[in-house]
Amino acid sequence: MEFRKGSSLSVSDSSKKEMASDTGLELLIEQTISVITNDGRNIVGVLKGFDQATNLILDESHERVYSTKAGVEQLMLGLYIIRGDNISVVGELDEELDSNLNLSSLHAHPLKPVGH
Amino acid sequence: MLFFSYFKELVGKEVTVELKNDLAITGTLHSVDQYLNIKLENTRVVDEAKYPHMLSVKNCFIRGSVVRYVQLPPDGVDVEILHDATRREARGT
């Protein structure tokens, strides 16, 4: 599967798309997104590219670790490729809403891993 | 193909998607694709107190492979049409 980066073409040819309604992630390119992975991790970063298998390229990424005992911990990661197999949710992060959050006082159970 | 067509008819309706990690997200169905990946708008997590992980997310893409249930509005379901479509699909039409 050809992988293309940047804001142009990150989806397959339109000829192959006759079956697909538009759920592409093109609109989220260059946006800050919040990814939930199958093992229950939450990774936030800028979407640089993707492909049909939902493999993602995330820049300036960090992991948000939730616990009941302490506030949210943010681990810097940098430039990451996340394999599509392992992705549950790709959310568009609203920067305004996010800046209103006080992460250091947010306590929560970590997300569960996906149990098939 | 049947469920893909069926979900296309439901675009614009409010649905609740329950995932295999027990997270449940309510939102307006924006689009669906051949893998039954779902894009929801105006999302809110069902139990926000328990799952504050998506508080800053209002639109999301959910990978089809991770969906357990899609809860539909009862008036969004035409059982007759579904029966007919299922029979046709079973016949191989």
Backbone of each chain as ProteinMPNN parsed JSONL, in Angstrom:
{"seq_chain_A": "MEFRKGSSLSVSDSSKKEMASDTGLELLIEQTISVITNDGRNIVGVLKGFDQATNLILDESHERVYSTKAGVEQLMLGLYIIRGDNISVVGELDEELDSNLNLSSLHAHPLKPVGH", "coords_chain_A": {"N_chain_A": [[0.861, -1.176, 0.0], [0.676, 2.092, -0.939], [2.304, 4.73, 0.74], [1.589, 8.001, 1.536], [2.686, 11.29, 2.324], [1.812, 14.356, 4.093], [-0.469, 17.079, 3.292], [-1.742, 16.672, 0.873], [-3.178, 14.056, -1.112], [-3.669, 11.425, 0.821], [-4.992, 9.187, 0.549], [-6.196, 6.282, -1.2], [-6.385, 5.743, -4.825], [-9.07, 7.334, -6.594], [-10.484, 5.613, -8.152], [-10.442, 3.208, -6.889], [-11.947, 3.884, -4.824], [-14.66, 3.765, -5.189], [-16.259, 2.1, -3.736], [-16.033, 3.075, -1.185], [-17.368, 5.192, 1.269], [-16.814, 8.524, 2.444], [-14.548, 8.187, 4.868], [-12.109, 9.008, 5.332], [-8.983, 10.052, 6.796], [-8.069, 12.411, 5.974], [-8.916, 15.024, 6.555], [-7.896, 15.408, 9.052], [-5.221, 15.699, 8.855], [-2.216, 17.329, 9.735], [-3.498, 18.242, 11.964], [-3.917, 18.278, 15.564], [-4.168, 15.254, 17.162], [-5.827, 12.707, 19.138], [-4.992, 9.576, 20.009], [-6.323, 6.402, 20.692], [-5.019, 3.417, 21.674], [-4.982, -0.19, 21.118], [-3.987, -1.414, 23.385], [-4.805, 0.216, 25.358], [-3.569, 2.668, 25.634], [-3.099, 6.248, 25.507], [-2.285, 8.43, 23.078], [-1.082, 11.519, 22.055], [-0.706, 13.715, 19.327], [0.602, 15.34, 16.311], [-0.96, 14.721, 13.318], [0.645, 13.454, 10.595], [0.584, 11.781, 8.431], [-1.101, 9.0, 6.834], [-2.43, 5.715, 6.001], [-4.399, 3.331, 4.055], [-4.577, 1.212, 5.78], [-4.833, 2.339, 8.154], [-2.434, 2.927, 9.407], [-0.425, 5.237, 11.144], [1.325, 8.386, 11.025], [2.752, 10.245, 13.451], [3.612, 13.352, 14.705], [5.599, 15.177, 17.113], [4.711, 13.808, 19.37], [3.14, 12.698, 22.422], [2.613, 10.61, 25.26], [-0.253, 10.191, 27.242], [-0.561, 9.316, 30.496], [-2.83, 7.827, 32.541], [-3.857, 7.667, 35.948], [-5.211, 6.449, 39.059], [-4.057, 7.288, 41.285], [-2.383, 9.458, 40.895], [-2.031, 12.619, 39.134], [-2.456, 13.221, 35.546], [0.187, 11.92, 33.666], [2.598, 13.082, 31.372], [4.371, 11.718, 28.767], [7.085, 12.382, 26.757], [7.423, 11.632, 23.303], [7.962, 12.121, 20.565], [8.613, 11.718, 17.062], [6.522, 9.402, 15.677], [5.503, 6.206, 14.366], [2.474, 4.645, 14.217], [1.142, 1.487, 14.146], [-1.604, 0.459, 12.215], [-3.096, -1.822, 12.954], [-3.14, -1.742, 15.673], [-4.714, 0.328, 16.501], [-7.5, 1.929, 18.033], [-9.182, 4.25, 18.341], [-9.242, 7.4, 16.68], [-9.099, 10.58, 17.564], [-10.176, 13.952, 17.062], [-8.455, 16.479, 18.481], [-9.633, 19.084, 20.433], [-8.123, 21.99, 20.786], [-8.759, 24.193, 22.349], [-10.596, 23.236, 24.275], [-8.935, 21.398, 25.397], [-6.943, 22.927, 26.591], [-8.313, 23.961, 28.674], [-8.433, 21.937, 30.433], [-7.342, 20.601, 33.515], [-4.818, 18.795, 33.699], [-3.026, 17.827, 35.609], [-4.491, 17.424, 37.861], [-6.247, 15.518, 37.231], [-7.698, 12.482, 37.785], [-7.968, 9.098, 36.955], [-9.012, 5.763, 36.066], [-6.806, 3.751, 34.141], [-7.346, 3.175, 30.624], [-8.992, 0.232, 29.466], [-7.442, -2.639, 27.915], [-8.189, -3.773, 24.569], [-10.328, -6.465, 24.434], [-10.648, -9.161, 22.566]], "CA_chain_A": [[0.0, 0.0, 0.0], [1.553, 3.248, -1.018], [2.107, 5.674, 1.831], [1.923, 9.35, 1.1], [2.638, 12.187, 3.476], [1.411, 15.722, 3.813], [-1.887, 17.388, 3.219], [-2.355, 16.153, -0.342], [-3.311, 12.619, -1.225], [-3.291, 10.374, 1.749], [-5.934, 8.084, 0.341], [-5.954, 5.543, -2.435], [-6.977, 6.309, -6.034], [-10.525, 7.462, -6.56], [-11.086, 4.467, -8.828], [-10.62, 2.157, -5.886], [-12.775, 4.381, -3.729], [-16.084, 3.77, -5.49], [-16.968, 1.386, -2.68], [-15.911, 3.702, 0.124], [-17.914, 6.498, 1.588], [-15.59, 9.169, 2.905], [-14.19, 8.243, 6.289], [-10.671, 9.198, 5.35], [-8.449, 10.898, 7.857], [-7.427, 13.569, 5.323], [-9.271, 16.258, 7.242], [-7.157, 15.526, 10.307], [-3.787, 15.905, 8.58], [-1.667, 18.547, 10.344], [-4.231, 18.557, 13.201], [-3.515, 17.522, 16.752], [-5.138, 14.185, 17.383], [-5.665, 11.876, 20.319], [-5.16, 8.198, 19.558], [-6.438, 5.365, 21.717], [-4.505, 2.178, 21.095], [-5.63, -1.407, 21.597], [-3.528, -1.777, 24.735], [-5.372, 1.169, 26.307], [-2.769, 3.883, 25.784], [-3.605, 7.449, 24.872], [-1.149, 9.158, 22.528], [-1.497, 12.77, 21.427], [0.341, 14.23, 18.451], [0.147, 15.965, 15.075], [-1.053, 13.705, 12.27], [1.395, 13.832, 9.4], [0.215, 10.929, 7.315], [-1.81, 7.761, 7.156], [-2.735, 4.939, 4.801], [-5.67, 2.596, 4.117], [-4.573, 0.271, 6.904], [-4.862, 3.226, 9.325], [-1.118, 3.195, 9.999], [-0.359, 6.69, 11.307], [2.578, 9.053, 11.376], [2.418, 11.259, 14.439], [4.775, 14.148, 15.075], [5.521, 15.875, 18.414], [3.73, 13.055, 20.145], [3.377, 12.367, 23.823], [1.629, 9.68, 25.804], [-0.883, 10.637, 28.489], [-0.758, 8.159, 31.366], [-3.845, 8.101, 33.552], [-3.866, 6.763, 37.089], [-6.131, 6.887, 40.098], [-3.28, 7.77, 42.424], [-1.708, 10.728, 40.606], [-2.576, 13.306, 37.956], [-2.028, 12.683, 34.255], [1.606, 12.082, 33.374], [2.809, 13.187, 29.925], [5.691, 11.22, 28.378], [7.435, 12.848, 25.412], [7.785, 10.532, 22.417], [8.576, 12.604, 19.32], [8.028, 11.288, 15.794], [6.134, 8.007, 15.827], [4.605, 5.509, 13.454], [1.642, 3.705, 14.961], [0.591, 0.521, 13.209], [-3.063, 0.475, 12.172], [-3.598, -3.0, 13.697], [-3.161, -1.473, 17.1], [-5.454, 1.552, 16.762], [-8.934, 1.838, 18.308], [-9.872, 5.514, 18.069], [-8.459, 8.577, 16.34], [-9.992, 11.696, 17.869], [-9.677, 15.289, 16.768], [-8.306, 17.168, 19.758], [-10.005, 20.486, 20.42], [-7.065, 22.619, 21.589], [-9.341, 25.093, 23.346], [-11.121, 22.4, 25.354], [-7.816, 20.722, 26.042], [-6.205, 23.876, 27.427], [-9.112, 24.182, 29.883], [-8.313, 20.785, 31.321], [-6.222, 20.615, 34.435], [-4.388, 17.4, 33.653], [-2.289, 17.387, 36.794], [-5.41, 17.05, 38.934], [-7.201, 14.559, 36.684], [-7.458, 11.099, 38.177], [-8.877, 8.147, 36.298], [-8.464, 4.433, 35.785], [-6.31, 3.633, 32.771], [-8.284, 2.506, 29.729], [-8.774, -1.21, 29.36], [-7.034, -3.11, 26.587], [-9.259, -4.373, 23.787], [-10.336, -7.917, 24.601], [-11.486, -9.691, 21.51]], "C_chain_A": [[0.891, 1.217, 0.0], [1.25, 4.237, 0.098], [2.5, 7.055, 1.357], [1.828, 10.293, 2.287], [2.068, 13.532, 3.072], [-0.072, 15.873, 3.589], [-2.522, 16.924, 1.924], [-2.489, 14.658, -0.196], [-2.82, 11.705, -0.108], [-4.27, 9.238, 1.647], [-5.643, 7.431, -0.993], [-6.661, 6.207, -3.605], [-8.487, 6.35, -5.97], [-11.188, 6.275, -7.239], [-11.337, 3.342, -7.834], [-11.619, 2.59, -4.829], [-14.261, 4.292, -3.995], [-16.873, 3.075, -4.396], [-17.015, 2.185, -1.388], [-16.624, 5.037, 0.203], [-16.73, 7.211, 2.234], [-15.387, 9.118, 4.415], [-12.705, 8.46, 6.385], [-10.258, 10.134, 6.461], [-7.813, 12.157, 7.271], [-7.665, 14.855, 6.081], [-8.445, 16.487, 8.501], [-5.661, 15.734, 10.099], [-3.375, 17.278, 9.087], [-2.437, 18.975, 11.595], [-3.643, 17.776, 14.365], [-4.6, 16.497, 17.019], [-4.802, 13.398, 18.64], [-5.966, 10.451, 19.88], [-5.341, 7.291, 20.758], [-6.009, 4.07, 21.064], [-5.182, 0.976, 21.728], [-5.18, -1.829, 22.989], [-3.944, -0.727, 25.763], [-4.561, 2.438, 26.51], [-3.403, 5.047, 25.048], [-2.411, 8.263, 24.391], [-1.65, 10.367, 21.752], [-0.366, 13.27, 20.539], [-0.258, 14.866, 17.212], [0.159, 14.915, 13.973], [-0.354, 14.193, 11.008], [1.018, 13.001, 8.179], [-0.476, 9.672, 7.781], [-1.967, 6.963, 5.872], [-4.024, 4.159, 5.019], [-5.741, 1.614, 5.277], [-4.656, 1.011, 8.231], [-3.533, 3.285, 10.067], [-1.008, 4.713, 10.071], [1.056, 7.175, 11.505], [2.197, 10.231, 12.252], [3.672, 12.026, 14.816], [4.517, 14.839, 16.412], [4.588, 15.133, 19.361], [4.148, 12.867, 21.601], [2.275, 11.426, 24.297], [1.059, 10.28, 27.087], [-1.195, 9.406, 29.312], [-1.713, 8.54, 32.484], [-3.703, 7.137, 34.713], [-4.811, 7.324, 38.143], [-5.361, 7.541, 41.247], [-2.604, 9.11, 42.18], [-2.365, 11.366, 39.4], [-2.017, 12.685, 36.688], [-0.551, 12.971, 34.017], [1.78, 12.151, 31.862], [4.234, 12.776, 29.59], [5.993, 11.651, 26.953], [7.919, 11.689, 24.552], [8.467, 11.014, 21.138], [7.855, 12.097, 18.094], [7.765, 9.794, 15.841], [5.358, 7.496, 14.632], [3.802, 4.558, 14.33], [0.986, 2.784, 13.938], [-0.926, 0.452, 13.334], [-3.733, -0.642, 12.944], [-3.933, -2.654, 15.119], [-4.007, -0.252, 17.479], [-6.945, 1.307, 16.977], [-9.641, 3.099, 17.828], [-8.873, 6.595, 17.682], [-9.388, 9.766, 16.549], [-9.36, 13.024, 17.516], [-9.628, 16.054, 18.082], [-8.677, 18.633, 19.603], [-9.054, 21.218, 21.357], [-7.62, 23.51, 22.691], [-9.843, 24.308, 24.554], [-9.975, 21.78, 26.138], [-7.061, 21.658, 26.966], [-6.985, 24.185, 28.709], [-9.012, 23.045, 30.88], [-7.134, 20.967, 32.261], [-5.739, 19.18, 34.595], [-3.73, 16.922, 34.939], [-3.216, 17.015, 37.945], [-6.439, 16.036, 38.454], [-6.815, 13.128, 37.042], [-8.456, 10.193, 37.474], [-8.205, 6.796, 36.183], [-7.912, 4.447, 34.376], [-7.351, 2.898, 31.923], [-7.962, 1.025, 29.658], [-8.212, -1.561, 27.996], [-8.234, -3.737, 25.89], [-9.217, -5.872, 23.98], [-11.239, -8.505, 23.554], [-12.26, -10.928, 21.997]], "O_chain_A": [[1.768, 1.353, 0.853], [0.089, 4.546, 0.37], [3.599, 7.261, 0.843], [0.98, 10.111, 3.16], [1.867, 13.819, 1.892], [-0.834, 14.911, 3.684], [-3.744, 16.79, 1.87], [-1.964, 14.068, 0.748], [-1.668, 11.27, -0.115], [-4.371, 8.412, 2.555], [-4.916, 7.984, -1.819], [-7.449, 7.132, -3.409], [-9.111, 5.486, -5.354], [-12.339, 5.957, -6.938], [-12.326, 2.617, -7.935], [-12.086, 1.775, -4.032], [-15.062, 4.689, -3.148], [-18.029, 3.419, -4.149], [-17.925, 2.004, -0.58], [-16.498, 5.89, -0.676], [-15.729, 6.565, 2.544], [-15.977, 9.905, 5.155], [-12.093, 8.136, 7.403], [-11.061, 10.9, 6.994], [-7.106, 12.886, 7.968], [-6.762, 15.675, 6.242], [-8.308, 17.619, 8.963], [-4.919, 15.925, 11.063], [-4.087, 18.264, 8.897], [-2.074, 19.967, 12.227], [-2.97, 16.761, 14.184], [-5.785, 16.821, 17.094], [-3.675, 13.414, 19.134], [-7.074, 10.156, 19.43], [-4.6, 7.394, 21.735], [-6.553, 3.666, 20.037], [-5.868, 1.097, 22.743], [-5.911, -2.523, 23.695], [-3.493, -0.767, 26.907], [-4.821, 3.203, 27.439], [-4.149, 4.859, 24.087], [-1.613, 8.734, 25.202], [-2.531, 10.252, 20.901], [0.797, 13.254, 20.942], [-1.479, 14.93, 17.07], [1.189, 14.287, 13.726], [-0.723, 15.216, 10.432], [1.121, 13.46, 7.042], [-0.444, 9.322, 8.961], [-1.678, 7.461, 4.784], [-4.671, 4.307, 6.055], [-6.827, 1.227, 5.707], [-4.565, 0.405, 9.299], [-3.503, 3.657, 11.24], [-1.452, 5.406, 9.156], [1.891, 6.475, 12.077], [1.423, 11.101, 11.851], [4.679, 11.432, 15.2], [3.369, 15.06, 16.798], [3.781, 15.742, 20.063], [5.329, 12.877, 21.947], [1.152, 11.453, 23.792], [1.798, 10.813, 27.914], [-1.983, 8.554, 28.902], [-1.445, 9.449, 33.27], [-3.461, 5.946, 34.518], [-5.164, 8.503, 38.125], [-5.937, 8.251, 42.072], [-2.282, 9.826, 43.128], [-3.167, 10.729, 38.717], [-1.214, 11.753, 36.736], [-0.095, 14.107, 34.147], [1.175, 11.36, 31.138], [5.193, 13.392, 30.057], [5.242, 11.322, 26.035], [8.717, 10.864, 24.997], [9.43, 10.402, 20.674], [6.626, 12.047, 18.071], [8.692, 9.005, 16.024], [4.647, 8.248, 13.966], [4.365, 3.767, 15.087], [0.354, 3.243, 12.987], [-1.462, 0.395, 14.441], [-4.804, -0.451, 13.522], [-4.875, -3.187, 15.706], [-4.019, 0.159, 18.64], [-7.581, 0.579, 16.214], [-10.569, 3.039, 17.021], [-7.797, 6.701, 18.27], [-10.352, 9.945, 15.804], [-8.15, 13.202, 17.654], [-10.659, 16.252, 18.724], [-8.124, 19.341, 18.762], [-9.158, 21.09, 22.577], [-7.074, 23.593, 23.791], [-9.56, 24.658, 25.7], [-10.028, 21.651, 27.361], [-6.584, 21.233, 28.018], [-6.405, 24.616, 29.705], [-9.448, 23.166, 32.025], [-6.065, 21.426, 31.859], [-6.174, 18.449, 35.485], [-3.858, 15.757, 35.316], [-2.789, 16.366, 38.9], [-7.39, 15.723, 39.171], [-5.756, 12.633, 36.656], [-9.648, 10.496, 37.41], [-6.979, 6.695, 36.202], [-8.487, 5.088, 33.496], [-8.135, 2.102, 32.439], [-6.805, 0.618, 29.774], [-8.474, -0.859, 27.02], [-9.181, -4.177, 26.542], [-8.19, -6.5, 23.723], [-12.46, -8.37, 23.633], [-13.027, -11.516, 21.234]]}, "seq_chain_B": "MLFFSYFKELVGKEVTVELKNDLAITGTLHSVDQYLNIKLENTRVVDEAKYPHMLSVKNCFIRGSVVRYVQLPPDGVDVEILHDATRREARGT", "coords_chain_B": {"N_chain_B": [[-21.19, -5.937, 2.372], [-23.853, -5.337, 2.79], [-24.225, -4.265, 5.411], [-22.636, -2.025, 5.216], [-24.062, -0.494, 3.312], [-26.361, -0.231, 4.781], [-25.519, 1.289, 7.029], [-24.813, 3.622, 5.705], [-27.291, 4.656, 5.118], [-27.967, 5.496, 7.625], [-26.538, 7.755, 8.181], [-26.166, 10.842, 9.802], [-27.852, 10.279, 11.848], [-28.236, 9.809, 15.435], [-26.022, 7.807, 17.206], [-24.796, 5.216, 19.41], [-21.682, 3.994, 19.993], [-20.29, 1.063, 21.106], [-17.238, -0.008, 22.249], [-14.651, -2.575, 22.028], [-13.028, -2.266, 24.175], [-14.65, -1.623, 26.175], [-15.336, 1.047, 26.265], [-17.806, 3.53, 25.606], [-19.192, 5.5, 23.11], [-21.12, 8.267, 22.242], [-22.611, 9.849, 19.438], [-23.118, 11.813, 16.414], [-23.671, 10.116, 13.446], [-21.329, 10.457, 11.037], [-19.932, 9.424, 8.842], [-19.236, 6.336, 7.084], [-17.238, 3.507, 6.14], [-16.016, 0.975, 3.8], [-14.798, -0.844, 5.506], [-16.337, -0.675, 7.632], [-15.445, 1.234, 9.367], [-16.033, 3.972, 11.489], [-17.08, 7.335, 11.554], [-17.661, 9.767, 13.898], [-19.499, 12.679, 14.907], [-19.601, 15.494, 17.157], [-19.126, 14.237, 19.617], [-19.599, 12.459, 22.688], [-18.47, 10.824, 25.567], [-20.039, 8.025, 27.06], [-19.9, 7.357, 29.902], [-18.66, 9.771, 31.352], [-17.372, 10.47, 33.678], [-16.024, 8.221, 34.469], [-14.468, 7.783, 32.232], [-12.555, 10.051, 31.405], [-10.813, 10.428, 29.381], [-11.337, 11.296, 26.843], [-12.231, 13.887, 26.877], [-11.488, 16.258, 25.547], [-12.079, 15.721, 22.961], [-14.147, 16.036, 20.19], [-14.866, 15.11, 17.761], [-14.546, 12.018, 16.175], [-12.738, 9.206, 14.785], [-13.482, 5.906, 14.461], [-12.095, 2.763, 14.492], [-13.221, 0.079, 12.566], [-12.655, -2.545, 13.337], [-12.626, -2.558, 16.056], [-15.061, -2.236, 17.1], [-17.723, -3.219, 19.17], [-20.561, -3.045, 19.621], [-23.131, -1.229, 17.813], [-25.297, 1.032, 18.822], [-28.541, 1.776, 17.854], [-31.046, 4.301, 16.971], [-34.421, 3.453, 17.601], [-36.33, 4.228, 15.702], [-34.812, 4.324, 13.511], [-34.617, 2.001, 12.321], [-35.683, -0.127, 9.833], [-37.219, -2.918, 9.765], [-38.388, -4.61, 7.839], [-37.157, -3.878, 5.391], [-34.552, -4.573, 6.002], [-34.814, -7.341, 6.335], [-35.53, -8.124, 3.704], [-33.214, -7.317, 2.3], [-31.342, -8.937, 3.511], [-32.224, -11.49, 2.786], [-31.822, -11.339, 0.023], [-29.066, -11.079, -0.059], [-28.264, -13.463, 1.066], [-29.115, -15.2, -0.86], [-27.309, -14.618, -2.742], [-27.462, -12.576, -4.532]], "CA_chain_B": [[-21.789, -4.792, 1.646], [-25.183, -5.017, 3.315], [-24.134, -3.365, 6.562], [-22.08, -0.771, 4.72], [-25.19, 0.243, 2.74], [-27.281, 0.079, 5.873], [-24.975, 2.411, 7.81], [-24.866, 4.828, 4.883], [-28.643, 5.185, 5.305], [-28.109, 6.046, 8.975], [-25.709, 8.955, 8.349], [-26.959, 11.956, 10.317], [-28.575, 9.859, 13.047], [-27.429, 9.667, 16.647], [-25.778, 6.409, 17.569], [-23.82, 5.009, 20.471], [-20.795, 2.905, 19.605], [-19.604, 0.447, 22.245], [-16.002, -0.602, 21.76], [-14.209, -3.81, 22.685], [-12.355, -1.964, 25.439], [-15.778, -1.218, 27.031], [-15.635, 2.476, 26.122], [-18.995, 3.753, 24.776], [-19.175, 6.873, 22.612], [-22.341, 8.682, 21.553], [-22.372, 10.954, 18.518], [-23.884, 11.796, 15.166], [-22.946, 9.338, 12.444], [-20.892, 11.344, 9.957], [-19.664, 8.608, 7.664], [-18.842, 4.953, 7.296], [-16.559, 3.032, 4.939], [-16.138, -0.453, 3.491], [-14.33, -1.644, 6.651], [-17.235, -0.302, 8.729], [-14.87, 2.271, 10.216], [-17.099, 4.936, 11.746], [-16.678, 8.672, 11.984], [-18.75, 10.386, 14.647], [-19.321, 14.088, 15.231], [-20.277, 15.945, 18.37], [-19.074, 13.046, 20.458], [-19.392, 12.504, 24.137], [-18.334, 9.481, 26.108], [-21.217, 7.716, 27.862], [-19.631, 7.55, 31.326], [-17.546, 10.73, 31.297], [-16.654, 10.504, 34.955], [-15.131, 7.07, 34.48], [-13.579, 7.854, 31.078], [-12.312, 11.446, 31.025], [-9.715, 10.393, 28.425], [-11.699, 11.909, 25.571], [-12.951, 15.125, 27.15], [-11.197, 17.311, 24.557], [-12.345, 15.219, 21.613], [-15.561, 16.177, 19.832], [-15.103, 14.357, 16.523], [-13.556, 10.957, 16.159], [-12.737, 8.114, 13.83], [-13.41, 4.653, 15.208], [-11.722, 1.668, 13.61], [-14.271, -0.931, 12.542], [-12.22, -3.778, 14.0], [-12.665, -2.447, 17.509], [-16.446, -2.015, 17.51], [-18.483, -4.363, 19.669], [-21.959, -2.783, 19.252], [-23.551, 0.104, 17.412], [-26.681, 1.16, 19.29], [-29.264, 2.619, 16.92], [-32.357, 4.787, 17.377], [-35.416, 2.479, 17.154], [-37.013, 4.662, 14.481], [-33.875, 4.283, 12.395], [-34.558, 0.611, 11.87], [-36.82, -0.663, 9.102], [-36.966, -4.363, 9.804], [-38.797, -5.193, 6.544], [-36.095, -3.63, 4.409], [-33.388, -5.368, 6.419], [-35.136, -8.741, 6.011], [-35.431, -8.284, 2.246], [-31.816, -7.2, 1.9], [-30.638, -10.133, 4.008], [-32.605, -12.617, 1.927], [-31.136, -11.16, -1.257], [-27.635, -11.321, 0.127], [-28.109, -14.898, 1.319], [-29.311, -15.865, -2.148], [-26.127, -14.349, -3.552], [-27.777, -11.541, -5.516]], "C_chain_B": [[-23.108, -4.352, 2.263], [-25.112, -4.011, 4.44], [-23.532, -2.03, 6.19], [-23.212, 0.079, 4.152], [-26.141, 0.685, 3.828], [-26.797, 1.273, 6.687], [-25.0, 3.712, 7.018], [-26.238, 5.491, 5.011], [-28.793, 5.886, 6.649], [-27.268, 7.3, 9.208], [-26.601, 10.115, 8.773], [-27.715, 11.596, 11.575], [-27.628, 9.77, 14.239], [-27.277, 8.209, 16.998], [-24.818, 6.361, 18.75], [-22.987, 3.797, 20.08], [-20.111, 2.359, 20.85], [-18.403, -0.307, 21.694], [-15.612, -1.834, 22.558], [-13.405, -3.543, 23.948], [-13.359, -1.411, 26.454], [-16.102, 0.268, 27.0], [-16.887, 2.604, 25.241], [-19.047, 5.224, 24.404], [-20.466, 7.174, 21.861], [-22.002, 9.833, 20.616], [-23.249, 10.832, 17.302], [-23.06, 11.063, 14.133], [-22.607, 10.231, 11.258], [-20.632, 10.549, 8.688], [-19.208, 7.212, 8.065], [-18.098, 4.52, 6.035], [-16.664, 1.522, 4.817], [-15.659, -1.347, 4.632], [-15.256, -1.465, 7.849], [-16.509, 0.53, 9.787], [-15.95, 3.325, 10.332], [-16.518, 6.28, 12.129], [-17.881, 9.3, 12.663], [-18.439, 11.854, 14.889], [-20.056, 14.414, 16.517], [-20.295, 14.837, 19.406], [-19.01, 13.358, 21.944], [-19.344, 11.056, 24.603], [-19.501, 9.242, 27.048], [-20.968, 7.927, 29.359], [-18.42, 8.463, 31.459], [-16.73, 10.786, 32.569], [-15.622, 9.386, 34.999], [-14.091, 7.159, 33.369], [-13.35, 9.288, 30.636], [-11.267, 11.554, 29.911], [-10.036, 11.111, 27.13], [-12.457, 13.209, 25.757], [-12.704, 16.206, 26.101], [-11.475, 16.89, 23.127], [-13.828, 15.34, 21.312], [-15.911, 15.484, 18.52], [-14.103, 13.222, 16.525], [-13.803, 9.915, 15.083], [-12.572, 6.848, 14.649], [-13.144, 3.521, 14.236], [-12.765, 0.551, 13.713], [-13.94, -2.164, 13.353], [-12.39, -3.741, 15.509], [-14.088, -2.219, 18.045], [-17.064, -3.308, 18.015], [-19.948, -4.184, 19.262], [-22.113, -1.388, 18.675], [-25.02, 0.191, 17.807], [-27.4, 2.196, 18.447], [-30.566, 3.143, 17.496], [-33.418, 3.839, 16.823], [-36.128, 2.907, 15.875], [-36.057, 4.718, 13.293], [-33.837, 2.92, 11.755], [-35.824, 0.211, 11.128], [-36.574, -2.154, 8.924], [-37.299, -5.045, 8.485], [-37.683, -5.089, 5.514], [-34.862, -4.47, 4.72], [-33.606, -6.84, 6.068], [-34.95, -9.007, 4.532], [-33.977, -8.287, 1.8], [-31.027, -8.436, 2.322], [-30.956, -11.347, 3.149], [-31.881, -12.537, 0.596], [-29.666, -11.499, -1.144], [-27.362, -12.81, 0.331], [-28.221, -15.684, 0.026], [-28.115, -15.651, -3.054], [-26.386, -13.329, -4.625], [-26.89, -10.32, -5.321]], "O_chain_B": [[-23.446, -3.168, 2.267], [-25.84, -3.019, 4.441], [-23.876, -1.007, 6.782], [-23.312, 1.261, 4.48], [-26.659, 1.802, 3.817], [-27.58, 2.17, 7.001], [-25.188, 4.786, 7.591], [-26.348, 6.717, 5.014], [-29.64, 6.766, 6.803], [-27.278, 7.854, 10.308], [-27.657, 10.346, 8.184], [-28.174, 12.478, 12.301], [-26.41, 9.671, 14.09], [-28.255, 7.465, 17.081], [-24.123, 7.332, 19.048], [-23.52, 2.709, 19.863], [-19.434, 3.096, 21.567], [-18.531, -1.134, 20.792], [-16.167, -2.104, 23.623], [-13.124, -4.466, 24.713], [-12.977, -0.81, 27.459], [-17.054, 0.702, 27.649], [-17.025, 1.886, 24.251], [-18.957, 6.095, 25.269], [-20.859, 6.434, 20.959], [-21.195, 10.697, 20.958], [-24.022, 9.885, 17.163], [-21.876, 11.353, 13.96], [-23.501, 10.705, 10.556], [-21.053, 10.938, 7.598], [-18.85, 6.951, 9.214], [-18.303, 5.102, 4.97], [-17.319, 0.867, 5.627], [-16.077, -2.502, 4.717], [-15.018, -2.009, 8.927], [-16.898, 0.537, 10.955], [-16.703, 3.554, 9.385], [-15.584, 6.362, 12.927], [-18.972, 9.363, 12.097], [-17.281, 12.237, 15.055], [-20.994, 13.724, 16.916], [-21.331, 14.532, 19.997], [-18.453, 14.366, 22.38], [-20.068, 10.192, 24.109], [-19.916, 10.154, 27.763], [-21.752, 8.611, 30.017], [-17.297, 7.998, 31.654], [-15.543, 11.108, 32.545], [-14.507, 9.563, 35.489], [-12.968, 6.677, 33.525], [-13.882, 9.712, 29.61], [-10.877, 12.661, 29.538], [-9.13, 11.498, 26.391], [-13.241, 13.598, 24.892], [-13.605, 16.988, 25.795], [-11.147, 17.613, 22.186], [-14.668, 14.83, 22.054], [-17.084, 15.292, 18.197], [-12.932, 13.43, 16.843], [-14.905, 9.767, 14.556], [-11.635, 6.728, 15.439], [-13.881, 3.34, 13.267], [-13.139, 0.136, 14.809], [-14.814, -2.762, 13.98], [-12.307, -4.776, 16.17], [-14.302, -2.036, 19.243], [-16.949, -4.357, 17.381], [-20.521, -5.068, 18.627], [-21.345, -0.48, 18.991], [-25.877, -0.473, 17.223], [-26.954, 3.337, 18.326], [-31.14, 2.531, 18.396], [-33.322, 3.451, 15.659], [-36.492, 2.066, 15.054], [-36.448, 5.114, 12.195], [-33.125, 2.695, 10.777], [-36.912, 0.205, 11.705], [-35.822, -2.581, 8.048], [-36.586, -5.951, 8.055], [-37.316, -6.065, 4.86], [-34.214, -5.007, 3.822], [-32.7, -7.506, 5.566], [-34.303, -9.978, 4.139], [-33.556, -9.143, 1.023], [-30.162, -8.919, 1.591], [-30.07, -12.137, 2.822], [-31.383, -13.544, 0.093], [-29.092, -12.131, -2.031], [-26.37, -13.348, -0.161], [-27.535, -16.686, -0.176], [-27.912, -16.394, -4.014], [-25.593, -13.218, -5.561], [-27.012, -9.343, -6.06]]}, "name": "protein", "num_of_chains": 2, "seq": "MEFRKGSSLSVSDSSKKEMASDTGLELLIEQTISVITNDGRNIVGVLKGFDQATNLILDESHERVYSTKAGVEQLMLGLYIIRGDNISVVGELDEELDSNLNLSSLHAHPLKPVGHMLFFSYFKELVGKEVTVELKNDLAITGTLHSVDQYLNIKLENTRVVDEAKYPHMLSVKNCFIRGSVVRYVQLPPDGVDVEILHDATRREARGT"}
